[in-house]
Amino acid sequence: MRGFIGLPEAYTPGTVALISIHKVCLILEPNFILVNKWVWIVDDMFLESDIYSPNGTTFQITPADLAQHVTWMGTVNAKLNAGSNYFVEVGHNGNGNIEDSDDIATGKQCGSGPIEYADQIDTPLEFQKPLGTGTNLWPANALLYPYTTACTNLDALKVWWATTTNRDAFAHVSHTFTHEDEDNATYYDVTREISWNSAWLKQVGIAAASKFSPKGIIPPAITGLHNGDALRAWKDNGIVNVVGDNTRPPLLNTQNEHWPLITTVAANGYAGIQITPRWATNIYYNCNLPDCTVLEWINTSAGKGDWYALLAVEKNTNTRHLLGLHHDPYMFHQANLNYQTASETTINGVSTKYSMLQAWVETIVQEMIRLVNWPIISMKHDDIATAFANRMARDGCGASLTFNVDPTAQTITGVTLTTTGNTCPTTLPVTVPGTVTSTQGFVTEQVGSDPLTIWVPMSGSPVTFTLSKPIPL
């Protein structure tokens, strides 16, 4: 939900004339068409995942798996309501490309090879590292990113991503270079995790994608969020927003579930990094087939039933989130995009070969378009972070809308928007039935079958719009 201020199609005497921005869509315009921002982020691209079951097996996605998802995204968009735009976002780990290339290389094409270090010791989930502590895991001589295109191009997965049409079908964000856990990491290590992956993303062309987010990352395993040294390294390398994990209450804003959390020195060791909420699902990071994720669901989350029981839980849970107007992204991983060895899944009586991500999306999408005619729009990482920040800013502006009434003609002739002090750090959306006599040069929007929305900057004075066609009282 964009937090619209709107007018009713018809006004009856006694209806309040001063309406809070939070309430207007529900009270005044219950049939108003809403845009739902929906983001799927796939972590661990270029890495190999240890699979939960069968134990001792691994999986890494192939170009053939990805190519099928490009085709499939087009079929999803064809099903969605008017105004929709669906795409998947991918989080990349460049060291995986170097590992794969080094396995193929003859001689020293990849120099000294990928970054390697000893296994890390797990910390408690919300461990807060004392500033300045920890041990460097990266080599002491790891200064500047050293790899050549002769090295990176040995990997068929990298070559696939370098094709512009493949790359631009997805959105992209950094997931750090090696995926080092950052709860107990040093400033030295985290600086290299960010800067080397940034250099790799530029070298292989992903940073030039049409939907690339340079200001954010997916923290590896959502670690480092209580490590002030890690957060400072992020900020020093241009990272100002990250995604969190909604299963962990300390990473959520306790004032409003639709707001991001902004880090503080007391809680996180460093202030000013935005944590955008993100949903986990029962499609587990270390599973590439339904039998695996069902077993892990049963063993770790008290799940009961088969693949279809799991999908039913996901449908009921996540349509509720979407109908609740949550824009939080969803967490998936590269193993979940296994298509080549997948079996068919039957959804609403139709059996089709799907990866687990595809089956999940199809289940939720088909339920949403059955229930509502809202557009669904995907946004890249930096844009959804901005949307969350703007939503929090709007909610703090005390916006209200007054109906301007002609008592003789018994009509509503227009609306006047005010805020506290008639200022606001971001624009406010005013939604009207029909048109207005002048939009005053402000940005306007109509998505799908939306009514007209005017994005209004508040610069010190109330803003009034006159309706082209007055509404009878």
C-alpha positions as a Markdown table, in Angstrom:
| # | Residue | x | y | z |
|---|---|---|---|---|
| 1 | Met | 0.0 | 0.0 | 0.0 |
| 2 | Arg | 1.4 | 3.4 | -0.9 |
| 3 | Gly | -0.4 | 5.3 | 1.9 |
| 4 | Phe | -2.9 | 7.1 | -0.4 |
| 5 | Ile | -5.1 | 9.9 | 0.5 |
| 6 | Gly | -8.3 | 9.4 | -1.5 |
| 7 | Leu | -11.8 | 10.5 | -2.1 |
| 8 | Pro | -15.0 | 8.3 | -2.0 |
| 9 | Glu | -17.0 | 7.8 | -5.2 |
| 10 | Ala | -20.0 | 9.1 | -3.3 |
| 11 | Tyr | -20.2 | 11.2 | -0.1 |
| 12 | Thr | -23.0 | 11.0 | 2.4 |
| 13 | Pro | -23.8 | 13.6 | 5.0 |
| 14 | Gly | -22.2 | 12.9 | 8.3 |
| 15 | Thr | -19.0 | 11.4 | 6.8 |
| 16 | Val | -16.0 | 12.9 | 8.4 |
| 17 | Ala | -14.4 | 15.7 | 6.4 |
| 18 | Leu | -10.9 | 15.4 | 7.9 |
| 19 | Ile | -9.3 | 12.0 | 7.2 |
| 20 | Ser | -6.0 | 10.6 | 8.4 |
| 21 | Ile | -3.7 | 9.4 | 5.6 |
| 22 | His | -3.6 | 6.0 | 7.2 |
| 23 | Lys | -7.3 | 5.4 | 7.2 |
| 24 | Val | -8.6 | 6.9 | 4.0 |
| 25 | Cys | -8.2 | 3.9 | 1.7 |
| 26 | Leu | -10.1 | 1.7 | 4.1 |
| 27 | Ile | -12.8 | 4.1 | 5.3 |
| 28 | Leu | -13.5 | 6.1 | 2.2 |
| 29 | Glu | -12.6 | 4.0 | -0.8 |
| 30 | Pro | -12.9 | 0.3 | 0.0 |
| 31 | Asn | -12.9 | -0.6 | -3.7 |
| 32 | Phe | -9.8 | 1.3 | -4.4 |
| 33 | Ile | -7.2 | -0.7 | -6.5 |
| 34 | Leu | -3.9 | -1.0 | -4.6 |
| 35 | Val | -0.5 | -1.7 | -6.0 |
| 36 | Asn | 1.4 | -4.4 | -4.2 |
| 37 | Lys | 5.2 | -4.2 | -4.2 |
| 38 | Trp | 6.5 | -7.8 | -4.3 |
| 39 | Val | 10.2 | -8.7 | -4.3 |
| 40 | Trp | 11.9 | -12.1 | -4.5 |
| 41 | Ile | 15.6 | -12.1 | -3.7 |
| 42 | Val | 17.7 | -15.2 | -4.6 |
| 43 | Asp | 20.8 | -15.4 | -2.5 |
| 44 | Asp | 24.1 | -17.3 | -3.1 |
| 45 | Met | 24.5 | -17.0 | -6.9 |
| 46 | Phe | 27.8 | -18.6 | -8.0 |
| 47 | Leu | 28.1 | -20.5 | -4.8 |
| 48 | Glu | 27.7 | -24.3 | -4.3 |
| 49 | Ser | 25.2 | -25.3 | -1.6 |
| 50 | Asp | 25.5 | -28.3 | 0.7 |
| 51 | Ile | 22.1 | -30.0 | 0.5 |
| 52 | Tyr | 20.1 | -31.0 | 3.6 |
| 53 | Ser | 18.9 | -34.3 | 2.0 |
| 54 | Pro | 20.4 | -36.4 | 0.6 |
| 55 | Asn | 23.1 | -35.7 | 3.1 |
| 56 | Gly | 26.5 | -35.3 | 1.6 |
| 57 | Thr | 25.3 | -33.9 | -1.7 |
| 58 | Thr | 25.8 | -30.4 | -3.2 |
| 59 | Phe | 24.0 | -28.3 | -5.8 |
| 60 | Gln | 25.0 | -25.3 | -8.0 |
| 61 | Ile | 22.6 | -23.7 | -10.5 |
| 62 | Thr | 23.3 | -24.0 | -14.2 |
| 63 | Pro | 22.7 | -21.7 | -17.1 |
| 64 | Ala | 19.9 | -24.0 | -18.3 |
| 65 | Asp | 18.1 | -23.6 | -15.0 |
| 66 | Leu | 18.4 | -19.8 | -15.3 |
| 67 | Ala | 17.4 | -19.7 | -18.9 |
| 68 | Gln | 14.1 | -21.4 | -18.1 |
| 69 | His | 13.3 | -18.9 | -15.4 |
| 70 | Val | 13.7 | -16.0 | -17.9 |
| 71 | Thr | 11.1 | -17.6 | -20.1 |
| 72 | Trp | 8.9 | -18.3 | -17.1 |
| 73 | Met | 8.9 | -14.7 | -15.8 |
| 74 | Gly | 7.2 | -13.8 | -19.1 |
| 75 | Thr | 4.4 | -16.3 | -18.4 |
| 76 | Val | 3.9 | -15.0 | -14.9 |
| 77 | Asn | 3.6 | -11.4 | -16.2 |
| 78 | Ala | 1.0 | -12.5 | -18.7 |
| 79 | Lys | -1.1 | -13.9 | -15.8 |
| 80 | Leu | -0.9 | -10.9 | -13.6 |
| 81 | Asn | -3.3 | -8.0 | -13.4 |
| 82 | Ala | -3.0 | -4.9 | -15.6 |
| 83 | Gly | 0.0 | -2.7 | -14.6 |
| 84 | Ser | 2.0 | -5.5 | -13.1 |
| 85 | Asn | 5.7 | -6.0 | -13.6 |
| 86 | Tyr | 7.3 | -9.1 | -12.1 |
| 87 | Phe | 11.0 | -10.0 | -12.0 |
| 88 | Val | 13.4 | -11.9 | -9.7 |
| 89 | Glu | 16.4 | -10.3 | -8.0 |
| 90 | Val | 19.7 | -12.1 | -7.6 |
| 91 | Gly | 22.4 | -11.7 | -4.9 |
| 92 | His | 25.9 | -12.5 | -6.2 |
| 93 | Asn | 29.0 | -13.9 | -4.6 |
| 94 | Gly | 32.0 | -13.3 | -6.9 |
| 95 | Asn | 34.4 | -15.7 | -5.2 |
| 96 | Gly | 32.2 | -18.6 | -6.4 |
| 97 | Asn | 33.0 | -17.5 | -10.0 |
| 98 | Ile | 36.7 | -17.5 | -9.2 |
| 99 | Glu | 36.4 | -21.0 | -7.5 |
| 100 | Asp | 34.7 | -22.4 | -10.6 |
| 101 | Ser | 37.2 | -20.8 | -13.0 |
| 102 | Asp | 40.2 | -21.9 | -10.9 |
| 103 | Asp | 38.9 | -25.5 | -11.0 |
| 104 | Ile | 39.0 | -25.3 | -14.8 |
| 105 | Ala | 42.1 | -23.2 | -15.2 |
| 106 | Thr | 45.4 | -24.5 | -16.6 |
| 107 | Gly | 48.4 | -22.8 | -15.1 |
| 108 | Lys | 47.9 | -19.4 | -13.3 |
| 109 | Gln | 45.0 | -17.9 | -15.2 |
| 110 | Cys | 43.4 | -17.1 | -11.8 |
| 111 | Gly | 46.6 | -16.1 | -10.1 |
| 112 | Ser | 46.7 | -17.4 | -6.5 |
| 113 | Gly | 43.1 | -18.7 | -6.8 |
| 114 | Pro | 40.0 | -17.9 | -4.8 |
| 115 | Ile | 39.9 | -16.5 | -1.3 |
| 116 | Glu | 40.1 | -19.4 | 1.2 |
| 117 | Tyr | 40.0 | -19.4 | 5.0 |
| 118 | Ala | 39.4 | -21.7 | 7.9 |
| 119 | Asp | 35.9 | -22.6 | 9.0 |
| 120 | Gln | 34.2 | -19.9 | 11.2 |
| 121 | Ile | 33.0 | -20.5 | 14.7 |
| 122 | Asp | 29.3 | -19.8 | 15.0 |
| 123 | Thr | 28.2 | -17.0 | 17.4 |
| 124 | Pro | 24.9 | -16.6 | 19.2 |
| 125 | Leu | 22.2 | -15.4 | 16.8 |
| 126 | Glu | 22.1 | -11.8 | 18.1 |
| 127 | Phe | 25.7 | -11.6 | 19.2 |
| 128 | Gln | 27.0 | -8.0 | 19.5 |
| 129 | Lys | 30.8 | -7.9 | 18.8 |
| 130 | Pro | 32.9 | -5.6 | 21.0 |
| 131 | Leu | 34.2 | -3.0 | 18.6 |
| 132 | Gly | 37.8 | -3.5 | 17.4 |
| 133 | Thr | 37.9 | -7.2 | 18.3 |
| 134 | Gly | 38.0 | -10.3 | 16.1 |
| 135 | Thr | 40.6 | -12.0 | 13.9 |
| 136 | Asn | 41.2 | -11.3 | 10.3 |
| 137 | Leu | 40.4 | -14.3 | 8.1 |
| 138 | Trp | 41.3 | -12.8 | 4.8 |
| 139 | Pro | 45.0 | -13.0 | 3.8 |
| 140 | Ala | 47.2 | -10.1 | 4.9 |
| 141 | Asn | 48.2 | -9.5 | 1.3 |
| 142 | Ala | 44.7 | -9.3 | -0.1 |
| 143 | Leu | 44.7 | -5.6 | -1.0 |
| 144 | Leu | 43.2 | -4.9 | -4.4 |
| 145 | Tyr | 41.0 | -7.2 | -6.5 |
| 146 | Pro | 43.4 | -9.1 | -8.7 |
| 147 | Tyr | 41.5 | -11.3 | -11.1 |
| 148 | Thr | 41.4 | -10.9 | -14.9 |
| 149 | Thr | 38.6 | -11.6 | -17.4 |
| 150 | Ala | 40.7 | -14.5 | -18.7 |
| 151 | Cys | 40.0 | -16.0 | -15.3 |
| 152 | Thr | 36.3 | -15.1 | -14.8 |
| 153 | Asn | 35.4 | -16.1 | -18.4 |
| 154 | Leu | 36.4 | -19.8 | -17.8 |
| 155 | Asp | 33.1 | -20.2 | -15.8 |
| 156 | Ala | 30.1 | -21.0 | -18.0 |
| 157 | Leu | 27.7 | -19.5 | -15.4 |
| 158 | Lys | 29.5 | -16.1 | -15.6 |
| 159 | Val | 29.5 | -16.2 | -19.4 |
| 160 | Trp | 25.7 | -16.8 | -19.3 |
| 161 | Trp | 25.2 | -13.8 | -17.0 |
| 162 | Ala | 27.4 | -11.6 | -19.2 |
| 163 | Thr | 24.8 | -11.8 | -22.0 |
| 164 | Thr | 22.9 | -8.6 | -21.8 |
| 165 | Thr | 19.4 | -10.1 | -22.3 |
| 166 | Asn | 20.0 | -12.7 | -19.7 |
| 167 | Arg | 21.4 | -10.2 | -17.2 |
| 168 | Asp | 18.7 | -7.6 | -17.7 |
| 169 | Ala | 15.9 | -10.1 | -17.2 |
| 170 | Phe | 16.8 | -10.0 | -13.5 |
| 171 | Ala | 17.6 | -7.4 | -10.8 |
| 172 | His | 21.0 | -7.6 | -9.1 |
| 173 | Val | 22.6 | -6.8 | -5.8 |
| 174 | Ser | 25.8 | -7.8 | -3.9 |
| 175 | His | 25.8 | -10.7 | -1.5 |
| 176 | Thr | 29.5 | -10.1 | -0.6 |
| 177 | Phe | 32.5 | -11.7 | -2.2 |
| 178 | Thr | 33.0 | -15.0 | -0.2 |
| 179 | His | 29.9 | -15.1 | 2.0 |
| 180 | Glu | 32.0 | -14.8 | 5.2 |
| 181 | Asp | 29.7 | -14.6 | 8.3 |
| 182 | Glu | 30.0 | -11.1 | 9.7 |
| 183 | Asp | 28.8 | -11.3 | 13.3 |
| 184 | Asn | 32.4 | -11.5 | 14.5 |
| 185 | Ala | 34.2 | -10.3 | 11.4 |
| 186 | Thr | 36.8 | -7.5 | 11.4 |
| 187 | Tyr | 36.6 | -4.2 | 9.6 |
| 188 | Tyr | 39.5 | -5.4 | 7.4 |
| 189 | Asp | 37.6 | -8.5 | 6.3 |
| 190 | Val | 34.3 | -6.8 | 5.7 |
| 191 | Thr | 35.9 | -4.0 | 3.7 |
| 192 | Arg | 37.3 | -6.6 | 1.3 |
| 193 | Glu | 34.1 | -8.6 | 1.2 |
| 194 | Ile | 32.3 | -5.4 | -0.1 |
| 195 | Ser | 35.1 | -3.8 | -2.2 |
| 196 | Trp | 36.2 | -7.0 | -4.0 |
| 197 | Asn | 32.6 | -8.0 | -4.8 |
| 198 | Ser | 32.0 | -4.4 | -6.1 |
| 199 | Ala | 35.1 | -4.7 | -8.3 |
| 200 | Trp | 34.0 | -8.1 | -9.5 |
| 201 | Leu | 30.4 | -6.9 | -10.3 |
| 202 | Lys | 31.9 | -4.1 | -12.4 |
| 203 | Gln | 34.3 | -6.4 | -14.2 |
| 204 | Val | 31.8 | -9.0 | -15.2 |
| 205 | Gly | 29.2 | -6.4 | -16.3 |
| 206 | Ile | 26.5 | -7.1 | -13.7 |
| 207 | Ala | 27.0 | -3.6 | -12.2 |
| 208 | Ala | 25.9 | -2.2 | -15.6 |
| 209 | Ala | 22.6 | -4.1 | -15.5 |
| 210 | Ser | 19.4 | -2.1 | -16.0 |
| 211 | Lys | 18.3 | -3.1 | -12.5 |
| 212 | Phe | 21.4 | -3.0 | -10.3 |
| 213 | Ser | 21.5 | -1.7 | -6.7 |
| 214 | Pro | 24.9 | -0.2 | -5.8 |
| 215 | Lys | 23.8 | 1.1 | -2.3 |
| 216 | Gly | 22.7 | -2.2 | -0.7 |
| 217 | Ile | 23.8 | -5.7 | 0.0 |
| 218 | Ile | 22.3 | -8.9 | 1.3 |
| 219 | Pro | 24.4 | -9.6 | 4.4 |
| 220 | Pro | 25.7 | -13.2 | 4.3 |
| 221 | Ala | 23.2 | -15.4 | 6.4 |
| 222 | Ile | 21.9 | -12.0 | 7.6 |
| 223 | Thr | 25.0 | -11.6 | 9.8 |
| 224 | Gly | 26.9 | -8.5 | 10.9 |
| 225 | Leu | 23.8 | -6.5 | 12.0 |
| 226 | His | 25.1 | -6.2 | 15.6 |
| 227 | Asn | 28.7 | -5.7 | 14.5 |
| 228 | Gly | 29.6 | -2.0 | 14.4 |
| 229 | Asp | 32.9 | -2.7 | 12.6 |
| 230 | Ala | 31.0 | -4.5 | 9.8 |
| 231 | Leu | 28.4 | -1.7 | 9.6 |
| 232 | Arg | 31.1 | 1.0 | 9.4 |
| 233 | Ala | 32.8 | -1.0 | 6.7 |
| 234 | Trp | 29.5 | -1.2 | 4.7 |
| 235 | Lys | 29.0 | 2.6 | 5.1 |
| 236 | Asp | 32.6 | 3.4 | 4.1 |
| 237 | Asn | 32.1 | 1.4 | 1.0 |
| 238 | Gly | 28.8 | 3.1 | 0.0 |
| 239 | Ile | 26.4 | 0.6 | 1.5 |
| 240 | Val | 23.5 | 2.3 | 3.3 |
| 241 | Asn | 20.7 | -0.3 | 3.3 |
| 242 | Val | 20.5 | -4.1 | 3.8 |
| 243 | Val | 17.8 | -6.7 | 4.2 |
| 244 | Gly | 17.0 | -8.4 | 7.5 |
| 245 | Asp | 15.1 | -11.4 | 8.6 |
| 246 | Asn | 11.6 | -11.1 | 9.9 |
| 247 | Thr | 12.0 | -14.3 | 12.1 |
| 248 | Arg | 14.3 | -12.2 | 14.3 |
| 249 | Pro | 12.5 | -9.6 | 16.4 |
| 250 | Pro | 15.6 | -7.5 | 17.1 |
| 251 | Leu | 15.8 | -6.7 | 13.4 |
| 252 | Leu | 12.3 | -5.4 | 13.1 |
| 253 | Asn | 10.9 | -1.9 | 13.8 |
| 254 | Thr | 8.8 | -2.2 | 16.9 |
| 255 | Gln | 6.9 | 1.1 | 16.3 |
| 256 | Asn | 5.4 | 0.1 | 13.0 |
| 257 | Glu | 5.7 | -3.2 | 11.1 |
| 258 | His | 5.6 | -1.4 | 7.8 |
| 259 | Trp | 8.7 | 0.7 | 8.6 |
| 260 | Pro | 12.4 | -0.3 | 8.2 |
| 261 | Leu | 14.7 | -0.4 | 11.2 |
| 262 | Ile | 17.5 | 2.1 | 11.4 |
| 263 | Thr | 20.6 | 0.9 | 13.3 |
| 264 | Thr | 21.9 | 2.6 | 16.4 |
| 265 | Val | 25.1 | 2.5 | 18.3 |
| 266 | Ala | 23.4 | 0.9 | 21.4 |
| 267 | Ala | 21.7 | -1.9 | 19.5 |
| 268 | Asn | 24.0 | -2.5 | 16.5 |
| 269 | Gly | 27.3 | -0.8 | 17.3 |
| 270 | Tyr | 27.0 | 1.7 | 14.5 |
| 271 | Ala | 24.2 | 4.2 | 13.6 |
| 272 | Gly | 22.4 | 5.0 | 10.4 |
| 273 | Ile | 22.2 | 1.7 | 8.3 |
| 274 | Gln | 18.7 | 0.9 | 7.1 |
| 275 | Ile | 17.5 | -2.7 | 7.6 |
| 276 | Thr | 14.6 | -3.4 | 5.3 |
| 277 | Pro | 12.4 | -6.3 | 6.6 |
| 278 | Arg | 12.4 | -9.6 | 4.6 |
| 279 | Trp | 10.3 | -12.7 | 4.9 |
| 280 | Ala | 11.7 | -16.2 | 5.2 |
| 281 | Thr | 9.7 | -19.1 | 3.7 |
| 282 | Asn | 9.6 | -22.9 | 4.2 |
| 283 | Ile | 11.6 | -23.2 | 1.0 |
| 284 | Tyr | 14.9 | -23.8 | 2.6 |
| 285 | Tyr | 18.3 | -22.4 | 1.4 |
| 286 | Asn | 19.9 | -25.9 | 1.4 |
| 287 | Cys | 17.3 | -27.7 | -0.7 |
| 288 | Asn | 16.9 | -28.1 | -4.4 |
| 289 | Leu | 13.9 | -30.4 | -4.6 |
| 290 | Pro | 10.6 | -30.7 | -2.8 |
| 291 | Asp | 11.4 | -33.9 | -0.8 |
| 292 | Cys | 14.3 | -32.1 | 0.8 |
| 293 | Thr | 12.5 | -29.0 | 1.8 |
| 294 | Val | 9.5 | -31.0 | 3.1 |
| 295 | Leu | 11.8 | -33.1 | 5.3 |
| 296 | Glu | 13.6 | -30.1 | 6.7 |
| 297 | Trp | 10.2 | -28.4 | 7.3 |
| 298 | Ile | 9.0 | -31.4 | 9.3 |
| 299 | Asn | 12.3 | -31.8 | 11.2 |
| 300 | Thr | 12.9 | -28.2 | 12.1 |
| 301 | Ser | 9.5 | -26.4 | 12.0 |
| 302 | Ala | 7.0 | -28.9 | 13.1 |
| 303 | Gly | 5.6 | -29.2 | 9.5 |
| 304 | Lys | 3.1 | -31.9 | 8.7 |
| 305 | Gly | 2.3 | -33.4 | 5.4 |
| 306 | Asp | 3.7 | -33.4 | 1.9 |
| 307 | Trp | 4.8 | -30.9 | -0.7 |
| 308 | Tyr | 1.2 | -29.8 | -1.3 |
| 309 | Ala | 0.6 | -29.3 | 2.4 |
| 310 | Leu | 3.7 | -27.1 | 2.6 |
| 311 | Leu | 2.5 | -25.0 | -0.4 |
| 312 | Ala | -0.9 | -24.7 | 1.2 |
| 313 | Val | 0.7 | -23.2 | 4.3 |
| 314 | Glu | 2.8 | -20.9 | 2.2 |
| 315 | Lys | -0.3 | -19.7 | 0.3 |
| 316 | Asn | -2.3 | -19.0 | 3.4 |
| 317 | Thr | 0.6 | -17.3 | 5.2 |
| 318 | Asn | 1.8 | -15.1 | 2.3 |
| 319 | Thr | -1.4 | -14.1 | 0.7 |
| 320 | Arg | -2.3 | -12.8 | 4.2 |
| 321 | His | 1.0 | -10.8 | 4.2 |
| 322 | Leu | 0.2 | -9.4 | 0.8 |
| 323 | Leu | -3.4 | -8.6 | 1.6 |
| 324 | Gly | -2.0 | -6.8 | 4.7 |
| 325 | Leu | -0.1 | -4.6 | 2.3 |
| 326 | His | 3.3 | -5.7 | 3.3 |
| 327 | His | 6.0 | -4.9 | 0.8 |
| 328 | Asp | 8.7 | -6.9 | 2.5 |
| 329 | Pro | 10.9 | -8.9 | 0.0 |
| 330 | Tyr | 11.0 | -12.7 | 0.2 |
| 331 | Met | 14.1 | -14.8 | 0.7 |
| 332 | Phe | 15.1 | -17.6 | -1.6 |
| 333 | His | 18.4 | -19.2 | -2.6 |
| 334 | Gln | 20.1 | -20.5 | -5.7 |
| 335 | Ala | 19.4 | -24.1 | -5.0 |
| 336 | Asn | 15.7 | -23.3 | -5.0 |
| 337 | Leu | 15.9 | -22.5 | -8.8 |
| 338 | Asn | 16.8 | -26.1 | -9.7 |
| 339 | Tyr | 14.7 | -26.8 | -12.8 |
| 340 | Gln | 16.6 | -29.4 | -14.7 |
| 341 | Thr | 16.0 | -32.2 | -12.3 |
| 342 | Ala | 12.6 | -31.0 | -10.9 |
| 343 | Ser | 9.4 | -32.9 | -11.2 |
| 344 | Glu | 5.9 | -31.6 | -12.0 |
| 345 | Thr | 3.8 | -29.8 | -9.4 |
| 346 | Thr | 0.0 | -29.6 | -9.8 |
| 347 | Ile | -1.4 | -26.2 | -9.1 |
| 348 | Asn | -5.2 | -25.6 | -9.4 |
| 349 | Gly | -5.5 | -28.8 | -11.5 |
| 350 | Val | -2.7 | -28.1 | -13.9 |
| 351 | Ser | 0.5 | -30.1 | -13.7 |
| 352 | Thr | 3.7 | -28.4 | -14.8 |
| 353 | Lys | 7.4 | -28.9 | -14.3 |
| 354 | Tyr | 8.5 | -26.2 | -11.9 |
| 355 | Ser | 11.5 | -25.3 | -9.7 |
| 356 | Met | 10.6 | -24.8 | -6.1 |
| 357 | Leu | 10.7 | -21.0 | -6.5 |
| 358 | Gln | 8.4 | -21.3 | -9.5 |
| 359 | Ala | 5.9 | -23.5 | -7.7 |
| 360 | Trp | 5.9 | -21.2 | -4.7 |
| 361 | Val | 5.3 | -18.1 | -6.9 |
| 362 | Glu | 2.7 | -19.7 | -9.1 |
| 363 | Thr | 0.8 | -20.8 | -5.9 |
| 364 | Ile | 0.8 | -17.3 | -4.4 |
| 365 | Val | 0.2 | -15.5 | -7.7 |
| 366 | Gln | -2.8 | -17.6 | -8.7 |
| 367 | Glu | -4.4 | -17.1 | -5.3 |
| 368 | Met | -3.8 | -13.3 | -5.4 |
| 369 | Ile | -5.3 | -12.8 | -8.8 |
| 370 | Arg | -8.3 | -14.9 | -7.7 |
| 371 | Leu | -8.9 | -12.6 | -4.8 |
| 372 | Val | -8.0 | -9.1 | -6.0 |
| 373 | Asn | -7.4 | -7.1 | -9.1 |
| 374 | Trp | -4.4 | -5.3 | -7.8 |
| 375 | Pro | -1.2 | -4.9 | -9.9 |
| 376 | Ile | 1.9 | -6.5 | -8.5 |
| 377 | Ile | 5.1 | -4.7 | -9.1 |
| 378 | Ser | 8.6 | -5.9 | -8.4 |
| 379 | Met | 11.3 | -3.4 | -7.3 |
| 380 | Lys | 15.1 | -3.7 | -7.1 |
| 381 | His | 16.8 | -3.7 | -3.7 |
| 382 | Asp | 17.7 | 0.0 | -3.5 |
| 383 | Asp | 14.2 | 1.1 | -4.8 |
| 384 | Ile | 12.3 | -1.0 | -2.2 |
| 385 | Ala | 14.6 | 0.4 | 0.5 |
| 386 | Thr | 13.7 | 3.9 | -0.6 |
| 387 | Ala | 10.0 | 3.0 | -0.7 |
| 388 | Phe | 10.2 | 1.8 | 2.9 |
| 389 | Ala | 12.1 | 4.9 | 4.0 |
| 390 | Asn | 9.6 | 7.2 | 2.3 |
| 391 | Arg | 6.7 | 5.4 | 3.8 |
| 392 | Met | 8.1 | 5.9 | 7.3 |
| 393 | Ala | 8.8 | 9.6 | 6.5 |
| 394 | Arg | 5.2 | 10.1 | 5.2 |
| 395 | Asp | 3.7 | 8.5 | 8.3 |
| 396 | Gly | 5.5 | 11.1 | 10.4 |
| 397 | Cys | 4.1 | 14.1 | 8.5 |
| 398 | Gly | 0.6 | 14.2 | 10.0 |
| 399 | Ala | -1.1 | 14.4 | 6.7 |
| 400 | Ser | -4.8 | 15.1 | 6.5 |
| 401 | Leu | -7.2 | 15.8 | 3.6 |
| 402 | Thr | -10.1 | 18.2 | 3.9 |
| 403 | Phe | -13.1 | 18.0 | 1.5 |
| 404 | Asn | -14.1 | 21.4 | 0.1 |
| 405 | Val | -17.9 | 21.5 | -0.1 |
| 406 | Asp | -20.3 | 23.8 | -2.0 |
| 407 | Pro | -23.2 | 24.0 | 0.5 |
| 408 | Thr | -25.6 | 25.4 | -2.1 |
| 409 | Ala | -25.0 | 22.8 | -4.7 |
| 410 | Gln | -24.5 | 20.1 | -2.1 |
| 411 | Thr | -21.3 | 18.8 | -3.7 |
| 412 | Ile | -17.7 | 18.1 | -2.9 |
| 413 | Thr | -15.8 | 20.4 | -5.2 |
| 414 | Gly | -12.2 | 19.6 | -4.2 |
| 415 | Val | -9.7 | 18.6 | -1.6 |
| 416 | Thr | -7.0 | 20.4 | 0.5 |
| 417 | Leu | -4.0 | 18.6 | 1.7 |
| 418 | Thr | -2.2 | 19.7 | 4.9 |
| 419 | Thr | 0.6 | 18.3 | 7.0 |
| 420 | Thr | 2.2 | 19.3 | 10.3 |
| 421 | Gly | 3.8 | 22.6 | 9.3 |
| 422 | Asn | 2.7 | 21.9 | 5.7 |
| 423 | Thr | 6.1 | 20.3 | 5.0 |
| 424 | Cys | 7.2 | 16.7 | 4.5 |
| 425 | Pro | 10.5 | 15.3 | 3.4 |
| 426 | Thr | 8.9 | 13.2 | 0.7 |
| 427 | Thr | 6.0 | 13.5 | -1.6 |
| 428 | Leu | 2.4 | 12.5 | -0.5 |
| 429 | Pro | 0.0 | 10.6 | -2.8 |
| 430 | Val | -3.4 | 12.1 | -3.2 |
| 431 | Thr | -5.9 | 9.8 | -5.1 |
| 432 | Val | -9.0 | 11.2 | -6.7 |
| 433 | Pro | -11.9 | 9.8 | -8.7 |
| 434 | Gly | -11.9 | 11.2 | -12.2 |
| 435 | Thr | -9.6 | 14.2 | -12.8 |
| 436 | Val | -8.8 | 17.6 | -11.4 |
| 437 | Thr | -8.8 | 20.9 | -13.1 |
| 438 | Ser | -5.0 | 21.2 | -12.6 |
| 439 | Thr | -2.3 | 18.8 | -11.3 |
| 440 | Gln | -0.1 | 21.9 | -10.7 |
| 441 | Gly | 2.8 | 20.3 | -12.5 |
| 442 | Phe | 3.1 | 17.5 | -9.9 |
| 443 | Val | 4.0 | 14.0 | -10.8 |
| 444 | Thr | 0.9 | 11.9 | -11.6 |
| 445 | Glu | 0.4 | 8.1 | -11.7 |
| 446 | Gln | -2.2 | 5.6 | -12.9 |
| 447 | Val | -1.1 | 2.0 | -12.7 |
| 448 | Gly | -3.4 | -0.6 | -14.3 |
| 449 | Ser | -6.9 | 0.4 | -13.5 |
| 450 | Asp | -5.9 | 2.7 | -10.7 |
| 451 | Pro | -7.7 | 6.0 | -10.2 |
| 452 | Leu | -5.5 | 9.1 | -10.7 |
| 453 | Thr | -2.8 | 9.6 | -8.0 |
| 454 | Ile | -1.0 | 12.9 | -7.7 |
| 455 | Trp | 2.3 | 12.9 | -5.8 |
| 456 | Val | 2.3 | 16.2 | -3.9 |
| 457 | Pro | 5.4 | 17.9 | -2.5 |
| 458 | Met | 4.7 | 20.0 | 0.6 |
| 459 | Ser | 6.7 | 23.1 | 0.8 |
| 460 | Gly | 5.1 | 25.3 | 3.5 |
| 461 | Ser | 1.5 | 25.8 | 2.3 |
| 462 | Pro | -1.6 | 23.7 | 2.0 |
| 463 | Val | -2.3 | 22.3 | -1.5 |
| 464 | Thr | -5.7 | 22.3 | -3.0 |
| 465 | Phe | -7.1 | 20.4 | -6.0 |
| 466 | Thr | -10.4 | 21.2 | -7.7 |
| 467 | Leu | -12.3 | 18.2 | -9.0 |
| 468 | Ser | -13.2 | 18.4 | -12.7 |
| 469 | Lys | -16.6 | 16.9 | -11.8 |
| 470 | Pro | -18.0 | 17.7 | -8.3 |
| 471 | Ile | -19.3 | 14.8 | -6.2 |
| 472 | Pro | -22.9 | 15.0 | -5.0 |
| 473 | Leu | -23.3 | 14.8 | -1.2 |
